[in-house]
Amino acid sequence: EAVGFPWRLIWCSKVPRKVAFFAWIAMWGAILMLDNLQKRGFVLANRCAMCREELELVNHLFLHCKWAGDLWHLLLSMFGMDWVLPKFMKDVFFCWDLKYLWRMAPLCLVWCLWCERNRRMFEEKELSPARLKYSFLNILHFWAKDSFS
């Protein structure tokens, strides 16, 4: 039997709708990152705004960039888990069939990375690794607290 896409992990999570929408288009690789802008004919240098080492691709920014890896490690270590990150963003949602707070966690992580990426691209400001981790945990806590009240 074919496995259906776990769309509920995105759309039924207690996260802001704009975050759910963003995660949905990120999962399908449709956000306007440098690689997608290049495909549309824009002439741009393509470097990840976070690590400045690799091409800016959806799977790199949200899964394989060292900044993303630090957040994934923080999240998983908080719950005593070890996990090998998948190669593609879409696979995160196929593998992530966990409960309530856990449904928010990958969406929060992706959203925090996207906000930090945009801060670096458009405001020429950046958070330290410690501040980015704090921001991630703070937003996740706020969403969880808000959804229980």
N, C-alpha and C positions, 0 to 999 in steps of 0.2 A: 504494500500500500504506500502511495506517495505521502511524503511528509509535507503537511501544509506549512506555509510561512507563519511564524509566530508573531503576527501583527499586533496581538494584544499586548505584547511586551512594550511596544511603543505607544499605541493609542489608548490603552487602558491604564497606563501608569498615571499616578497623581503628580504629574509635572505640568508646568505651563504649556499650553497648546503650541506656542511658537517653538518651544524646545522639542516637543514631539514631532512637529512638522519638520524642523531642522534635522532631527535624527533620521527621519524617514528619507529625506532627500540625500542626506549624507550616506546612508546605507546603500542607496542606489547609485552613488557616485555622481550625483547631479548638482552638487553645490558649486558655486562659481569660485573655484580655487584657480591658482595660476595655470595648472594644466588644462582645465576646461576653458579658460579664457584664451589660451593659445590655440586650442582646437577651433575656436570661433574666429580666429584670424588676428587676434591681438598679438603684437610683437612685444613680449615681456621676458625678462630674465626669470627663470624658474628656480627658486631656492626656498626651502622650508623656512618660514619666518621664525620658527622655534629653535631648531638646531643649526640652521644655516649651512648644512652639510649635504643634504639630500634634495632631490626634487620634491616639490610640494604636490603630493598626491594624497587622496583621501585615506588610503590604507596606511600610508606613512605617518601622516599627521596624527591620526587617532589611535593607531596601534603600534607602530614600529619606531617612531621618533623617540629619542631618549627621554624627552619630556613626558610623552604619553606613557612610556614604560615606567617612569617613576610614579605616576599617578595610579596606574594599574597595580603596581607592586604595593603601594600604600593601601589601596582599597582591599586587595586580596589578603594582605598580611594582617589587616585589622580583624579579619574573621578566620585567621589561621589556615588560609587556603593557598594551594599552589596550583597554577594553571598556565599552560602554554598558550600564548595568544595566537589566535588564528591568523591566517595570511590576509583574509579579506574582512572588511567591516561587516558585510552581510552575515558572515558566519558567527560573529559575536552574538547576534540575536537568535540564531539557531541553537547555540550552545547555552545560552543564558536563561534557562527555564527555572528561575528561582522565585522566591516569594517577595511580596510587597516592597520592603525597603530596597531589596536587591534589584527590583525592576527599575527603580529610580536611578540606581548607581551608575550604570553605563551611560544613561542619558545625561546625567549630571556631569560625568567625566568628559564626554564629548562636547557638551555645551561649554564647560570651563576652558577646554583647550581652544575651542573656536573663538571665544571671547578674548582670550589671551593672544591668539594669533592676530585677531583684528586690532587689538591694542597696539601690537608691535608694527603691524602694517600701516595703520592709518594715524596713530597718535605718536608713533616713535617712542613709546614707553614700554617697559616690561616689568613684570613681577619676578622676584627671585624665586628659585625653586621652592623655598620654604613658604613664601607668601602664596604661591600658586596652590600648593598643597592645602594651606589654611583656607584659601578661598573655596576650593573644592569641598572640603569637609564642612565649611560653614553653609554653603548653598545646599548641600545634601541634608544637613541637619534642619535647615529652614524648611525645605520641601517636606521632609518627613514629619516635622512638628506640625506644619500647616495641614497636612493631609489627615492627621489624627485628631485635629480639633474640630 
